[in-house]
Amino acid sequence: MANSVTQEYMQIPAVTRAYTTACVLTTAAVEVHTKTHSEFHSVFALHNSRLAPVQLYRYCRMLEEGSFRGRTADFVYMFLFGGVLMTLFGLFANLFFLGQAFTIMLVYVWSRRNPYIRMNFFGLLNFQAPFLPWVLMGFSLLLGNSIVIDLLGIGVGHIYYFLEDVFPNQPGGRKLLATPGIFRFLFDAPQEDPNYAPLPEDQDGISWNGQGVEDTGQDQNEEDPQ
């Protein structure tokens, strides 16, 4: 049982595994803290905090295995770009707990890159994927939460989506979010040269030399016997 759980855990893409683990540990700490508050507040906090990691894991993994498949460096760079921009906006708005905003950002990018997927919300509402961030924001409003966090996540997600997917494809547009080379060195596996072709070998395991003449061990200047 433990081995199967470990194997399943290690099959999660690297970035999703690392970030989700950090969020789950943080959530666990929050749950321990809420036990010192009233029963109602504790139940509400537990429900809300558990829902966020589920959303995070689901859409983070779908992004990493989907449009960012084989592009780990680009995925990490999106994390950095979104985190820095969100932190700057959060400082101006006096917002310090931005985990939900980051999750909404991931949801937004995924939803815009999968516009034709049909979604169902608790079996009550059917809609296409691009409306998902707004549905989640409405759900937060029903729970009595401030929607400023959700709007921040949607805003940062839209900025990334526009700069990465929209603007480069416009007349006169160009790619502005270039992933630094150090990211590719650290996170992307080296790719083989598609033009590389190994030298053929004969049956004796002797490779052809660079001049295109097979080395047979016989002096090439020796004249053939008459």
ROSE-4610 file (N, C-alpha, C; in Angstrom, 1 decimal, always signed):
// ROSE-4610
residu = [M/M/M/A/A/A/N/N/N/S/S/S/V/V/V/T/T/T/Q/Q/Q/E/E/E/Y/Y/Y/M/M/M/Q/Q/Q/I/I/I/P/P/P/A/A/A/V/V/V/T/T/T/R/R/R/A/A/A/Y/Y/Y/T/T/T/T/T/T/A/A/A/C/C/C/V/V/V/L/L/L/T/T/T/T/T/T/A/A/A/A/A/A/V/V/V/E/E/E/V/V/V/H/H/H/T/T/T/K/K/K/T/T/T/H/H/H/S/S/S/E/E/E/F/F/F/H/H/H/S/S/S/V/V/V/F/F/F/A/A/A/L/L/L/H/H/H/N/N/N/S/S/S/R/R/R/L/L/L/A/A/A/P/P/P/V/V/V/Q/Q/Q/L/L/L/Y/Y/Y/R/R/R/Y/Y/Y/C/C/C/R/R/R/M/M/M/L/L/L/E/E/E/E/E/E/G/G/G/S/S/S/F/F/F/R/R/R/G/G/G/R/R/R/T/T/T/A/A/A/D/D/D/F/F/F/V/V/V/Y/Y/Y/M/M/M/F/F/F/L/L/L/F/F/F/G/G/G/G/G/G/V/V/V/L/L/L/M/M/M/T/T/T/L/L/L/F/F/F/G/G/G/L/L/L/F/F/F/A/A/A/N/N/N/L/L/L/F/F/F/F/F/F/L/L/L/G/G/G/Q/Q/Q/A/A/A/F/F/F/T/T/T/I/I/I/M/M/M/L/L/L/V/V/V/Y/Y/Y/V/V/V/W/W/W/S/S/S/R/R/R/R/R/R/N/N/N/P/P/P/Y/Y/Y/I/I/I/R/R/R/M/M/M/N/N/N/F/F/F/F/F/F/G/G/G/L/L/L/L/L/L/N/N/N/F/F/F/Q/Q/Q/A/A/A/P/P/P/F/F/F/L/L/L/P/P/P/W/W/W/V/V/V/L/L/L/M/M/M/G/G/G/F/F/F/S/S/S/L/L/L/L/L/L/L/L/L/G/G/G/N/N/N/S/S/S/I/I/I/V/V/V/I/I/I/D/D/D/L/L/L/L/L/L/G/G/G/I/I/I/G/G/G/V/V/V/G/G/G/H/H/H/I/I/I/Y/Y/Y/Y/Y/Y/F/F/F/L/L/L/E/E/E/D/D/D/V/V/V/F/F/F/P/P/P/N/N/N/Q/Q/Q/P/P/P/G/G/G/G/G/G/R/R/R/K/K/K/L/L/L/L/L/L/A/A/A/T/T/T/P/P/P/G/G/G/I/I/I/F/F/F/R/R/R/F/F/F/L/L/L/F/F/F/D/D/D/A/A/A/P/P/P/Q/Q/Q/E/E/E/D/D/D/P/P/P/N/N/N/Y/Y/Y/A/A/A/P/P/P/L/L/L/P/P/P/E/E/E/D/D/D/Q/Q/Q/D/D/D/G/G/G/I/I/I/S/S/S/W/W/W/N/N/N/G/G/G/Q/Q/Q/G/G/G/V/V/V/E/E/E/D/D/D/T/T/T/G/G/G/Q/Q/Q/D/D/D/Q/Q/Q/N/N/N/E/E/E/E/E/E/D/D/D/P/P/P/Q/Q/Q]
num = [1/1/1/2/2/2/3/3/3/4/4/4/5/5/5/6/6/6/7/7/7/8/8/8/9/9/9/10/10/10/11/11/11/12/12/12/13/13/13/14/14/14/15/15/15/16/16/16/17/17/17/18/18/18/19/19/19/20/20/20/21/21/21/22/22/22/23/23/23/24/24/24/25/25/25/26/26/26/27/27/27/28/28/28/29/29/29/30/30/30/31/31/31/32/32/32/33/33/33/34/34/34/35/35/35/36/36/36/37/37/37/38/38/38/39/39/39/40/40/40/41/41/41/42/42/42/43/43/43/44/44/44/45/45/45/46/46/46/47/47/47/48/48/48/49/49/49/50/50/50/51/51/51/52/52/52/53/53/53/54/54/54/55/55/55/56/56/56/57/57/57/58/58/58/59/59/59/60/60/60/61/61/61/62/62/62/63/63/63/64/64/64/65/65/65/66/66/66/67/67/67/68/68/68/69/69/69/70/70/70/71/71/71/72/72/72/73/73/73/74/74/74/75/75/75/76/76/76/77/77/77/78/78/78/79/79/79/80/80/80/81/81/81/82/82/82/83/83/83/84/84/84/85/85/85/86/86/86/87/87/87/88/88/88/89/89/89/90/90/90/91/91/91/92/92/92/93/93/93/94/94/94/95/95/95/96/96/96/97/97/97/98/98/98/99/99/99/100/100/100/101/101/101/102/102/102/103/103/103/104/104/104/105/105/105/106/106/106/107/107/107/108/108/108/109/109/109/110/110/110/111/111/111/112/112/112/113/113/113/114/114/114/115/115/115/116/116/116/117/117/117/118/118/118/119/119/119/120/120/120/121/121/121/122/122/122/123/123/123/124/124/124/125/125/125/126/126/126/127/127/127/128/128/128/129/129/129/130/130/130/131/131/131/132/132/132/133/133/133/134/134/134/135/135/135/136/136/136/137/137/137/138/138/138/139/139/139/140/140/140/141/141/141/142/142/142/143/143/143/144/144/144/145/145/145/146/146/146/147/147/147/148/148/148/149/149/149/150/150/150/151/151/151/152/152/152/153/153/153/154/154/154/155/155/155/156/156/156/157/157/157/158/158/158/159/159/159/160/160/160/161/161/161/162/162/162/163/163/163/164/164/164/165/165/165/166/166/166/167/167/167/168/168/168/169/169/169/170/170/170/171/171/171/172/172/172/173/173/173/174/174/174/175/175/175/176/176/176/177/177/177/178/178/178/179/179/179/180/180/180/181/181/181/182/182/182/183/183/183/184/184/184/185/185/185/186/186/186/187/187/187/188/188/188/189/189/189/190/190/190/191/191/191/192/192/192/193/193/193/194/194/194/195/195/195/196/196/196/197/197/197/198/198/198/199/199/199/200/200/200/201/201/201/202/202/202/203/203/203/204/204/204/205/205/205/206/206/206/207/207/207/208/208/208/209/209/209/210/210/210/211/211/211/212/212/212/213/213/213/214/214/214/215/215/215/216/216/216/217/217/217/218/218/218/219/219/219/220/220/220/221/221/221/222/222/222/223/223/223/224/224/224/225/225/225/226/226/226]
x = [+0.8/+0.0/+0.9/+1.9/+2.8/+3.5/+4.0/+4.7/+3.9/+2.6/+1.7/+1.4/+1.3/+1.1/+2.3/+3.5/+4.7/+4.9/+4.6/+4.7/+3.8/+2.6/+1.6/+2.0/+2.6/+3.1/+4.2/+5.2/+6.3/+5.9/+4.8/+4.3/+3.7/+3.5/+3.0/+4.1/+3.8/+4.9/+5.6/+6.9/+7.8/+7.3/+6.9/+6.5/+5.2/+4.3/+3.0/+3.2/+4.1/+4.4/+5.0/+6.0/+6.6/+5.7/+5.0/+4.1/+2.9/+2.3/+1.1/+1.5/+2.7/+3.2/+3.4/+4.0/+4.1/+2.8/+1.8/+0.5/-0.2/-0.1/-0.8/-0.2/+1.1/+1.8/+1.3/+1.2/+0.8/-0.7/-1.5/-2.9/-3.1/-2.2/-2.3/-2.0/-1.0/-0.7/-1.8/-2.5/-3.7/-4.8/-5.0/-6.1/-5.8/-4.5/-4.2/-4.5/-4.2/-4.4/-5.9/-6.7/-8.2/-8.9/-8.3/-8.9/-9.0/-8.3/-8.4/-9.5/-10.2/-11.3/-12.6/-13.7/-15.0/-15.2/-16.2/-16.5/-16.9/-17.8/-18.3/-17.1/-16.3/-15.2/-14.2/-14.0/-13.2/-13.7/-15.0/-15.5/-15.4/-15.8/-15.7/-14.3/-13.3/-11.9/-11.4/-11.8/-11.3/-11.9/-13.2/-13.8/-13.1/-12.9/-12.3/-10.9/-10.1/-8.7/-8.4/-9.3/-9.2/-9.6/-10.6/-11.0/-9.9/-9.2/-8.1/-7.0/-6.5/-5.4/-5.9/-7.2/-7.8/-7.8/-8.3/-8.3/-6.8/-6.0/-4.6/-4.0/-4.1/-3.5/-4.1/-5.4/-6.0/-5.6/-5.6/-5.4/-3.9/-3.1/-1.6/-1.1/-1.6/-1.2/-1.6/-2.9/-3.4/-2.6/-2.1/-1.3/+0.1/+0.7/+2.0/+2.1/+1.0/+0.9/+0.3/-0.2/-0.9/+0.0/-0.4/+0.3/+1.8/+2.1/+3.5/+4.3/+3.7/+4.4/+5.8/+6.8/+8.2/+8.7/+8.0/+8.5/+8.5/+9.2/+9.3/+9.8/+10.8/+11.4/+10.4/+9.6/+8.6/+7.5/+7.2/+6.2/+6.7/+7.9/+8.5/+8.6/+8.9/+9.0/+7.6/+6.5/+5.2/+4.9/+5.3/+5.2/+5.9/+7.1/+7.9/+7.2/+6.8/+6.2/+4.9/+4.1/+2.8/+3.0/+4.0/+4.2/+4.7/+5.7/+6.2/+5.2/+4.4/+3.4/+2.3/+1.9/+0.9/+1.3/+2.5/+3.1/+3.1/+3.5/+3.6/+2.2/+1.2/-0.2/-0.7/-0.4/-0.8/-0.3/+0.9/+1.5/+0.7/+0.4/-0.3/-1.8/-2.3/-3.7/-3.8/-2.6/-2.5/-3.1/-2.8/-3.2/-2.0/-2.0/-0.8/-1.0/-2.3/-2.5/-3.0/-2.1/-2.4/-2.4/-2.5/-2.6/-3.8/-5.0/-6.2/-6.0/-5.4/-5.2/-4.3/-3.3/-2.4/-3.1/-3.9/-4.7/-5.6/-6.3/-7.2/-6.4/-5.2/-4.3/-4.1/-3.8/-3.6/-4.8/-6.0/-7.2/-7.5/-7.2/-7.5/-6.7/-5.4/-4.5/-5.0/-5.3/-5.8/-7.1/-8.0/-9.3/-9.2/-8.3/-8.2/-7.5/-6.7/-6.0/-6.8/-8.0/-8.9/-10.3/-10.5/-11.8/-13.0/-12.9/-14.0/-14.4/-13.7/-14.1/-15.3/-16.2/-17.5/-17.3/-17.7/-17.6/-19.0/-19.0/-20.2/-19.8/-20.6/-20.3/-21.3/-20.9/-21.7/-23.0/-23.0/-24.2/-25.3/-25.0/-26.1/-25.9/-24.7/-24.4/-23.5/-23.8/-23.0/-22.5/-21.2/-20.6/-19.3/-18.7/-17.4/-16.3/-15.1/-14.0/-13.6/-13.7/-13.3/-14.1/-15.3/-16.1/-15.8/-14.9/-14.7/-14.1/-13.1/-12.7/-13.8/-14.7/-15.8/-16.8/-17.0/-17.9/-17.3/-16.0/-15.3/-15.4/-15.3/-15.4/-16.8/-17.8/-19.2/-19.4/-18.8/-18.9/-18.2/-17.1/-16.5/-17.4/-18.1/-19.0/-20.1/-20.6/-21.7/-21.3/-20.0/-19.5/-19.2/-19.3/-19.1/-17.6/-16.8/-15.4/-15.3/-14.2/-13.9/-13.5/-14.0/-13.7/-12.4/-11.8/-10.6/-9.5/-9.4/-8.3/-8.5/-9.8/-10.1/-9.9/-10.2/-10.0/-8.5/-7.7/-6.3/-5.7/-6.2/-5.7/-6.1/-7.4/-7.9/-7.1/-6.8/-6.0/-4.6/-3.9/-2.5/-2.6/-3.5/-3.6/-3.9/-4.7/-5.0/-3.7/-3.0/-1.8/-0.8/-0.6/+0.3/-0.2/-1.5/-2.1/-2.0/-2.2/-2.2/-0.7/+0.3/+1.6/+2.2/+1.7/+2.3/+1.6/+0.2/-0.5/-1.2/-1.5/-2.2/-1.3/-0.6/+0.2/+1.2/+1.9/+2.9/+2.2/+1.0/+0.3/-0.5/-0.3/-1.0/+0.0/-0.5/+0.3/+1.3/+2.6/+3.6/+3.9/+3.2/+3.5/+4.7/+5.2/+6.4/+6.3/+7.1/+7.1/+7.9/+7.3/+7.9/+8.4/+7.8/+8.1/+9.1/+10.3/+11.4/+11.9/+11.8/+12.3/+13.8/+14.4/+15.9/+16.6/+17.8/+18.5/+18.9/+19.1/+19.4/+18.3/+17.1/+15.9/+15.9/+16.2/+16.3/+17.4/+18.5/+19.6/+19.3/+18.5/+18.2/+17.1/+16.1/+14.8/+14.5/+15.0/+14.7/+15.8/+15.4/+16.3/+17.0/+18.3/+19.0/+18.4/+18.2/+17.6/+18.7/+18.5/+19.4/+19.4/+20.5/+20.6/+19.8/+18.7/+18.0/+18.8/+19.9/+20.7/+21.8/+21.9/+23.0/+22.7/+23.7/+23.6/+24.9/+24.8/+26.0/+26.6/+27.9/+28.6/+28.2/+28.0/+27.6/+28.8/+28.5/+29.6/+29.4/+30.5/+30.4/+30.2/+30.2/+29.9/+31.0/+32.2/+33.3/+33.4/+32.4/+32.4/+33.4/+33.9/+34.9/+34.2/+34.3/+33.6/+34.3/+33.5/+34.1/+34.8/+36.0/+36.7/+36.2/+36.8/+36.2/+36.4/+37.3/+37.5/+36.6/+35.7/+34.8/+35.4/+36.6/+37.3/+37.3/+37.0/+36.9/+38.3/+38.6/+39.9/+39.9/+40.6/+40.6/+41.9/+42.8/+44.0/+45.1/+44.8/+45.7/+46.3/+47.6/+48.2/+47.6/+47.1/+46.4/+47.4/+48.7/+49.7/+50.3/+49.9/+50.4/+49.8/+50.6/+50.0/+49.4/+48.3/+47.7/+48.6/+48.7/+49.5/+49.0/+49.9/+49.5/+49.0]
y = [-1.2/+0.0/+1.3/+1.3/+2.4/+2.6/+1.5/+1.6/+2.1/+1.7/+2.2/+3.7/+4.1/+5.6/+6.4/+5.8/+6.5/+6.6/+5.5/+5.4/+6.4/+6.5/+7.4/+8.9/+9.1/+10.5/+10.9/+9.9/+10.2/+10.4/+9.9/+10.0/+11.4/+12.2/+13.5/+14.4/+15.2/+16.1/+16.9/+17.1/+17.7/+19.0/+19.9/+21.2/+21.1/+20.4/+20.2/+19.5/+18.5/+17.8/+18.7/+19.5/+20.3/+21.4/+22.1/+23.2/+22.7/+21.6/+21.0/+20.5/+19.9/+19.5/+20.6/+21.7/+22.9/+23.5/+23.5/+24.0/+23.2/+21.8/+20.9/+21.1/+21.2/+21.3/+22.7/+23.7/+25.0/+24.9/+24.3/+24.1/+23.3/+22.3/+21.5/+22.4/+23.3/+24.2/+25.1/+25.6/+26.5/+25.7/+24.5/+23.7/+23.5/+23.3/+23.1/+24.4/+25.5/+26.8/+27.1/+26.7/+27.0/+26.3/+25.2/+24.4/+25.2/+26.3/+27.1/+28.1/+28.2/+29.2/+28.5/+29.2/+28.7/+27.5/+26.7/+25.5/+25.9/+26.9/+27.2/+27.8/+28.6/+29.1/+28.0/+27.1/+26.0/+25.1/+24.8/+24.0/+24.7/+26.0/+26.8/+26.9/+27.1/+27.2/+25.9/+24.8/+23.5/+23.2/+23.5/+23.3/+24.1/+25.4/+26.3/+26.0/+25.6/+25.4/+24.1/+23.1/+21.8/+21.9/+22.7/+22.9/+23.5/+24.5/+25.2/+24.3/+23.4/+22.4/+21.5/+21.1/+20.2/+20.9/+22.2/+23.0/+23.2/+23.5/+23.8/+22.5/+21.4/+20.1/+19.8/+19.9/+19.5/+20.4/+21.7/+22.5/+22.8/+22.7/+22.8/+21.6/+20.4/+19.2/+19.1/+19.6/+19.6/+20.5/+21.6/+22.6/+21.9/+21.4/+20.8/+19.6/+18.8/+17.7/+18.0/+19.2/+19.6/+20.6/+21.9/+22.9/+23.1/+22.7/+22.9/+21.5/+20.5/+19.2/+19.4/+18.9/+19.0/+20.4/+21.3/+22.7/+23.1/+22.4/+22.6/+24.0/+24.4/+25.8/+26.9/+26.7/+27.7/+27.7/+26.6/+26.5/+27.1/+26.9/+27.5/+29.0/+29.4/+30.9/+31.5/+30.8/+31.3/+31.5/+30.5/+30.6/+31.9/+32.1/+33.2/+34.5/+34.6/+35.8/+36.1/+35.1/+35.3/+35.7/+35.0/+35.2/+36.6/+37.1/+38.4/+39.5/+39.4/+40.4/+40.4/+39.2/+39.1/+39.7/+39.5/+40.1/+41.6/+42.1/+43.6/+44.2/+43.6/+44.1/+43.9/+42.8/+42.5/+43.6/+44.0/+45.0/+46.3/+46.7/+48.0/+47.9/+46.7/+46.5/+46.0/+45.9/+45.3/+43.9/+43.1/+41.7/+40.8/+39.9/+39.1/+37.6/+37.2/+35.7/+35.5/+35.1/+35.1/+33.7/+32.7/+31.3/+31.1/+31.6/+31.4/+32.2/+33.4/+34.2/+33.4/+32.8/+32.0/+30.8/+30.2/+29.1/+29.5/+30.7/+31.2/+31.6/+32.1/+32.4/+31.1/+30.0/+28.8/+28.3/+28.4/+28.1/+28.9/+30.2/+31.1/+30.7/+30.5/+30.2/+28.8/+27.8/+26.6/+26.7/+27.5/+27.7/+28.4/+29.3/+30.0/+29.2/+28.2/+27.4/+26.1/+26.0/+24.8/+25.4/+26.2/+27.0/+26.2/+25.0/+24.2/+23.1/+22.9/+21.9/+22.3/+21.4/+21.7/+21.3/+22.2/+22.1/+21.9/+21.3/+21.1/+21.5/+22.4/+22.9/+22.3/+21.3/+20.6/+20.1/+19.7/+19.2/+20.2/+21.5/+22.5/+23.4/+23.6/+24.6/+24.1/+24.2/+23.8/+25.0/+25.0/+26.1/+25.6/+26.5/+26.2/+26.7/+26.1/+26.3/+27.8/+28.7/+30.1/+30.8/+30.3/+30.9/+30.4/+29.3/+28.7/+29.7/+30.5/+31.5/+32.4/+32.8/+33.6/+32.9/+31.6/+30.8/+30.6/+30.3/+30.2/+31.5/+32.6/+33.9/+34.0/+33.7/+33.8/+32.8/+31.7/+30.7/+31.3/+32.0/+32.7/+33.8/+34.5/+35.5/+34.9/+33.8/+33.1/+32.7/+32.3/+31.9/+33.1/+34.3/+35.5/+35.9/+35.4/+35.8/+37.1/+37.8/+38.9/+38.4/+39.0/+38.6/+39.3/+40.2/+40.9/+39.9/+38.9/+37.9/+37.2/+36.8/+36.1/+37.1/+38.3/+39.3/+39.5/+39.4/+39.6/+38.4/+37.2/+36.0/+36.0/+36.5/+36.6/+37.6/+38.7/+39.8/+39.4/+38.7/+38.3/+37.2/+36.3/+35.2/+35.8/+36.8/+37.4/+38.1/+38.8/+39.4/+38.4/+37.3/+36.3/+35.7/+35.4/+34.8/+35.7/+37.0/+38.0/+38.1/+38.2/+38.4/+37.1/+36.0/+34.7/+34.2/+34.3/+33.6/+34.5/+35.8/+36.7/+37.7/+38.4/+39.5/+39.0/+37.9/+37.5/+37.1/+36.8/+36.4/+37.6/+38.8/+39.9/+40.5/+41.3/+42.0/+42.9/+42.7/+43.5/+43.1/+42.1/+41.6/+40.7/+40.5/+39.7/+39.1/+38.0/+37.3/+38.2/+38.5/+39.4/+38.6/+37.4/+36.6/+35.5/+35.8/+34.9/+34.2/+32.9/+32.2/+32.3/+32.7/+32.8/+31.5/+31.6/+30.4/+29.5/+30.2/+29.5/+28.6/+29.0/+28.1/+26.9/+27.0/+25.9/+24.9/+25.5/+24.7/+23.9/+24.5/+23.8/+22.9/+23.2/+22.4/+21.6/+21.9/+21.1/+20.1/+18.9/+17.8/+18.2/+17.9/+18.2/+17.4/+18.1/+17.4/+17.0/+15.8/+15.3/+16.1/+16.2/+16.9/+16.1/+16.6/+15.8/+15.5/+16.2/+15.9/+15.0/+14.6/+13.7/+12.3/+11.7/+10.3/+9.5/+8.5/+7.8/+7.1/+6.9/+6.2/+4.8/+4.2/+2.8/+1.9/+0.7/-0.2/-1.5/-2.1/-3.3/-4.5/-5.7/-6.8/-7.1/-6.6/-6.8/-5.7/-4.8/-3.7/-2.6/-2.5/-1.5/-0.4/+0.8/+2.0/+2.5/+3.1/+3.8/+5.0/+5.3/+6.5/+7.7/+8.9/+10.1/+10.4/+9.6/+9.8/+8.9/+8.2/+7.3/+6.1/+5.7/+4.5/+3.5/+2.3/+1.3/+0.9/+0.9/+0.5/-1.0/-1.7/-3.1/-3.7/-2.7/-3.2/-3.5/-3.3/-3.6/-2.3/-2.2/-1.0/-0.7/+0.6/+1.0/+1.2/+1.4/+1.7/+0.4/-0.7/-2.0/-2.3/-2.7/-3.0/-4.4/-4.6/-5.9/-6.8/-8.0/-9.0/-9.3/-9.5/-9.8/-11.2]
z = [+0.0/+0.0/+0.0/+0.9/+1.0/-0.3/-0.9/-2.2/-3.3/-3.4/-4.4/-4.3/-3.0/-2.8/-3.2/-2.8/-3.2/-4.7/-5.4/-6.8/-7.5/-7.0/-7.5/-7.3/-6.1/-5.8/-6.7/-7.0/-7.8/-9.3/-9.7/-11.0/-11.3/-10.3/-10.4/-11.0/-12.1/-12.6/-11.6/-11.8/-10.8/-10.2/-11.0/-10.5/-9.7/-10.3/-9.6/-8.2/-8.2/-7.0/-5.9/-6.3/-5.3/-4.8/-5.7/-5.3/-4.5/-4.9/-4.2/-2.8/-2.7/-1.4/-0.4/-0.9/-0.1/+0.4/-0.6/-0.2/+0.8/+0.6/+1.6/+3.0/+3.1/+4.4/+5.0/+4.2/+4.7/+5.2/+4.4/+4.7/+6.0/+6.2/+7.4/+8.7/+8.5/+9.6/+9.9/+8.8/+9.0/+9.8/+9.4/+10.0/+11.5/+11.9/+13.3/+14.0/+13.4/+14.0/+14.2/+13.2/+13.3/+14.4/+14.9/+16.0/+17.3/+17.4/+18.5/+18.5/+17.3/+17.1/+17.3/+17.1/+17.3/+16.3/+16.7/+15.8/+14.4/+14.3/+13.0/+12.1/+12.7/+11.9/+11.5/+12.4/+12.1/+10.9/+11.0/+9.9/+8.6/+8.6/+7.3/+6.8/+7.7/+7.3/+6.7/+7.3/+6.8/+5.4/+5.2/+3.9/+2.8/+3.2/+2.2/+1.9/+2.9/+2.7/+2.0/+2.2/+1.5/+0.0/-0.3/-1.6/-2.5/-1.9/-2.7/-3.2/-2.3/-2.8/-3.9/-3.8/-4.8/-6.2/-6.2/-7.4/-7.9/-7.0/-7.4/-8.0/-7.4/-7.9/-9.3/-9.4/-10.7/-11.9/-11.7/-12.9/-13.1/-12.0/-12.2/-12.9/-12.5/-13.2/-14.7/-14.9/-16.3/-17.2/-16.6/-17.4/-17.6/-16.6/-16.8/-17.7/-17.7/-18.6/-20.0/-20.1/-21.3/-22.1/-22.1/-22.9/-22.5/-21.3/-20.8/-20.8/-21.5/-21.5/-22.2/-21.6/-22.1/-22.0/-21.3/-21.2/-19.8/-19.0/-17.5/-17.2/-18.0/-17.7/-18.0/-19.0/-19.3/-18.2/-17.7/-16.6/-15.3/-15.0/-13.8/-14.0/-15.2/-15.5/-15.3/-15.7/-15.5/-14.0/-13.2/-11.8/-11.2/-11.7/-11.2/-11.6/-12.9/-13.4/-12.7/-12.5/-11.8/-10.4/-9.7/-8.3/-8.0/-8.8/-8.6/-8.9/-10.0/-10.4/-9.3/-8.8/-7.8/-6.5/-6.2/-4.9/-5.0/-6.1/-6.3/-6.1/-6.8/-6.7/-5.3/-4.7/-3.3/-2.3/-2.5/-1.6/-1.7/-2.9/-3.1/-2.5/-2.6/-2.1/-0.7/+0.0/+1.3/+1.4/+0.4/+0.4/+0.6/+1.6/+1.9/+1.8/+1.7/+1.6/+0.1/-0.7/-2.2/-2.8/-1.9/-2.5/-3.4/-3.0/-3.8/-5.1/-5.0/-6.3/-7.2/-6.7/-7.6/-8.2/-7.5/-8.0/-9.1/-8.9/-9.9/-11.2/-11.0/-12.2/-13.0/-12.3/-13.1/-13.8/-13.1/-13.7/-14.9/-14.8/-15.9/-17.1/-17.0/-18.1/-18.7/-17.9/-18.4/-19.2/-18.6/-19.2/-20.6/-20.7/-22.0/-23.0/-22.6/-23.6/-23.9/-23.2/-23.5/-23.6/-24.6/-24.6/-24.9/-25.5/-26.0/-25.0/-23.9/-22.9/-22.1/-22.0/-21.3/-19.8/-18.9/-17.5/-16.9/-15.7/-14.9/-13.4/-12.9/-11.5/-10.6/-9.8/-8.8/-9.4/-10.7/-11.3/-11.5/-11.3/-11.4/-12.6/-13.0/-14.0/-15.1/-16.3/-17.5/-18.2/-18.5/-19.2/-19.8/-20.7/-21.3/-20.4/-20.6/-19.7/-19.5/-20.5/-20.2/-19.1/-18.8/-17.8/-16.3/-16.3/-15.0/-13.9/-14.2/-13.2/-12.6/-13.5/-13.0/-12.2/-12.5/-11.7/-10.3/-10.3/-9.0/-8.2/-8.8/-8.1/-7.6/-8.4/-7.9/-6.7/-6.7/-5.6/-4.3/-4.5/-3.3/-2.8/-3.7/-3.2/-2.4/-2.9/-2.1/-0.7/-0.6/+0.7/+1.6/+1.1/+1.9/+1.8/+0.9/+0.8/-0.1/+0.1/-0.7/-2.1/-3.1/-4.5/-5.0/-4.2/-4.6/-4.9/-4.1/-4.4/-5.7/-6.0/-7.2/-8.4/-8.3/-9.4/-9.6/-8.6/-8.7/-9.5/-9.2/-9.9/-11.3/-11.6/-13.0/-13.8/-13.1/-13.8/-14.1/-13.2/-13.5/-14.5/-14.4/-15.4/-16.8/-16.9/-18.2/-18.8/-17.9/-18.4/-19.0/-18.3/-18.8/-20.1/-20.1/-21.3/-22.5/-22.3/-23.4/-23.9/-23.0/-23.4/-24.1/-23.6/-24.1/-25.3/-25.3/-26.4/-27.4/-27.0/-27.9/-28.6/-27.8/-28.5/-29.5/-29.3/-30.3/-31.6/-31.6/-32.8/-33.5/-33.0/-33.6/-34.6/-35.6/-36.6/-35.8/-36.1/-35.4/-34.0/-33.5/-32.2/-32.1/-30.9/-30.7/-29.3/-29.1/-27.8/-26.8/-25.7/-24.7/-23.5/-23.3/-22.1/-22.6/-22.7/-23.1/-21.8/-21.7/-20.6/-20.6/-19.4/-19.3/-19.6/-20.2/-20.5/-19.3/-18.1/-16.9/-16.5/-16.7/-16.4/-17.3/-18.5/-19.4/-19.0/-18.6/-18.2/-16.9/-16.0/-14.7/-14.8/-15.6/-15.6/-16.8/-18.0/-19.2/-19.4/-19.8/-20.1/-21.5/-21.6/-22.9/-24.0/-25.1/-26.3/-27.2/-27.8/-28.8/-30.1/-30.8/-32.0/-33.1/-33.7/-34.6/-35.9/-36.1/-37.3/-37.0/-35.8/-35.4/-35.9/-36.6/-37.1/-36.7/-35.9/-35.5/-36.7/-36.6/-37.7/-37.8/-39.0/-39.1/-38.8/-38.3/-38.0/-38.9/-39.2/-40.0/-39.0/-39.5/-38.7/-37.6/-37.9/-37.0/-35.9/-36.0/-35.0/-35.3/-36.6/-36.9/-37.6/-37.1/-37.7/-38.9/-39.8/-40.9/-40.5/-41.1/-40.7/-41.3/-41.0/-41.4/-42.9/-43.6/-45.0/-45.8/-45.2/-46.0/-46.5/-45.9/-46.3/-45.2/-45.4/-44.3/-43.9/-42.6/-42.1/-42.0/-42.9/-42.9/-42.2/-41.8/-41.2/-42.3/-43.5/-44.6/-45.1/-45.4/-45.9/-47.2/-47.3/-48.6/-49.7/-49.3/-50.4/-50.9/-50.3/-50.8/-52.1/-53.1/-54.4/-54.4/-55.2/-55.3/-56.0/-55.5/-56.2/-57.6/-58.5/-59.9/-60.0]
